[in-house]
Amino acid sequence: MPELVFFSGTMDCGKSTLALQIEHNRSARGLAGMIFTRDDRAGEGKLSSRLGLVTDAVEVEDGQDLYAYLVDHLSQGGRADYVIADEAQFLVPEQIDQLARVVDDLGIDVYAFGITTDFRSKLFPGSQRLVELADRVEVLQVEALCWCGARATHNARTIGGEMVVEGAQVVVGDVNQADAVGYEVLCRRHHRRRMTAASARAAALSPDVLPVQPV
């Protein structure tokens, strides 16, 4: 039976790499896929991984009906034996419903890849809808690590290496950036303490506070 599968994890855990591997394996067997993405780090209409792999994709637009797009593609003689939706957290709930309809009405497997929560540890609406509708939710087993070596479970947004907890939910960036806006994966303890790798190094380099002597 066709399925809607949601592959989830933190940033830097290999979601896009797995998406590209699924595309490679199926295309090598003569199957044709439809790849959707949104706001990929490599630019519009691209699905890329941090390992340097990249392929063309359909850039999803605001208000686009993904089910109607597939029906139009098929009605014009195109093929779509499976669908890959990367950066699925950026899709709106209605578009996730449309992907579920692709599975149920067209009988096509849909593999969605995305992070579950944003830099404030709040659910992305698209990811929430995937959790609600998916036939399976697969947490990727390639664990990203916090700077302390513990398993990273949270995504942090940074500005100049300092963690921020306010701002728009979607700001495109990448992990380990030194630019104005970047992202870092942290364990829950250090996300709660807002301690990034940069702030941890700064704390380690600071001189010990002198004890206060009573007068």
N, C-alpha and C positions, 0 to 999 in steps of 0.2 A: 504494500500500500504506500502511496506517496505520503511524504511527511513534511511538516514545517519544523525545522530543527534550528534552535538558537544556540550558537557557540558563544559563550561569554567568558569574560575574564578582565583583569586590569589592563591598562596600557602596557605595552612592551612584553606581552606574554605569547605572541606569535599568532594572533587571530588572522591577520591578513596573509601571513605565510601559509597557514592551513588553507585559507580560501584559495590561494594560488595553487596549492598542491592538489586540492580537489578538482580545480579547473584543469590542471595538467593531466591528472589520472583519467578523467572522463573524456577529455578531448583526444587523448592517445588511443581510446577505444572507439573513436569515431562518433562520439556524442557531441552535440552542439549545445552550448549553454548561453544563457542571457545573464550578464553581469551588471548589477546596479551598484552604484556607490554614491557617496556624497561627502564633499569636503575632505578628500584624500590629501595627504601631505604632499603628494607628487603633482597635484594640480587637478584641474577639471577633467572629468572623463578618464580617470586613471585609477587602477587598483594596484597598490604598491606595498611592499614590505620593507622593513628596515634592513633586510639582508641584501637589498638592491634589486630584487625582482619586481617587475612591473608589467601590466597588461592593460589593454584598452577596456573601458567600461562605459556604461550609460550613466551620465550624471543626472541624478534625480533632482527635479525642480520642485519648488513650492507648489502645492496644489496638484501635482501630477498624479494621474490615476494609473498605478502600475498594472492593475488587472487589465484595464483598457489598452494599455501599451502592449501587453503580451498578446491580447486578442487580435489587435491590429497587425502585429508582427506575424502571427500565425496565419491570419486571413490573407496576407500578401505572399504566402508561400514560404515564409521563414520557418526555421526550426528552433525549438527550445525544449531540449530533453531534461533540463534542470535549470534552476535559477540560483544565482549567488547574489546576496545583498550584503555588501560590506559597509562598515560604519552605520549599521542599522539603528544605532541609538539616535541618530540624527533624523530618522524618519518620523513622521507624525503618526499617531495611533491609527488614523484612517488608512494610511498606507500599509501599515502592518495588517489591518483587516483585509486589504486588497491582496496581500501576499498569501494570506490564509485561503482566500477565495481561489487563487491560482492553484493551490494544492487540491482543494475540494472539488472545484468545478472543471479544471483543466487536467487534473491528474498529473501534475508536475511537481517534483521534489523542489523544495525551497530551502536553501541553507543560508541562514542569516548570521552575521558576525558583528559583535559589538560589545562595548563596555556597558556595564549595568548601571553604575552610578557616576555622577559628576564630581567635580572637585569639592563640592560641599557634602558629599556622601548622600546625595539625594538621587532617587531614581530618575533616569531619563524617561520621558513619556513613551518613546518608542520601545525602549527596553522593557518597561513595565508591561506594555501591551504584548510583547513577545512572550514574557513569562506567563501571562494570562492565557495565551492562545497556542503556544507551541506544543507539538506532540512530544518533543523532547527538549530539555535544556541541558546542554553539555558544558560543564566548567572545564576549561582547558587545563591540561595537566602540566604544561610547561610553566613553572612558577616564576613569576617575576619577583625580584628580591628588593627589599628596602635597603637603604644604605647601611643599616645596622646588621644586615645578613638574615633577618627574619623574613618570612613570607610576606610579600606586599599584597595588601588587600584593598587599598584605597588609592584613588588618583588625586594628586594635589596640583593646583595651579600655582605657578611661581612668577614673581616679577623680580628680576635681579637676584634670583636665588632665594627670595623670601616668599613663604607661602601666603596666599591671599584666600579669603573666604567670601568675598563679595564680587559681584560683577555678573555679566551675562552668562547664561548657562553654556552657550556654545561660542568658544573662541578657538579658532584653529591654531594648533601648535604641535610640538613634538616633545618627546622626553629628552632630557639631558641637553636642553637648549640654554645658551647663555644670553639669548636675546631678551628683549623686554618681557615677553610673555612666553613661558615654557611650562612643561609639565614634569612631574616626578611621581613615581609610585612609592608609597610608604606603607609600613605596617600600621595597624589601627592605633597603637600607642603613640607613635610619632606623628601621625596625622592629627590625633587629638591634641597633642602638644605643639603642633605646627612647627615641628623641627625637621627641616630639610637637611640634605647633605651639606649644603653651604653653611647653614646656620650651625650645624653640629661642628664643622671644622672651625668656624669662628669662635665657638664656645671653648673648643679644645685649645685654641691658640691664645685665649685671653689669660692674663695673669690672675693668679689666685687673689681673691678679695682679702684684704688685710683684716684681721680680727679687730673688732672695736673694743678698745680698752675702757673700762669703767673709770669715770673721773673720781 
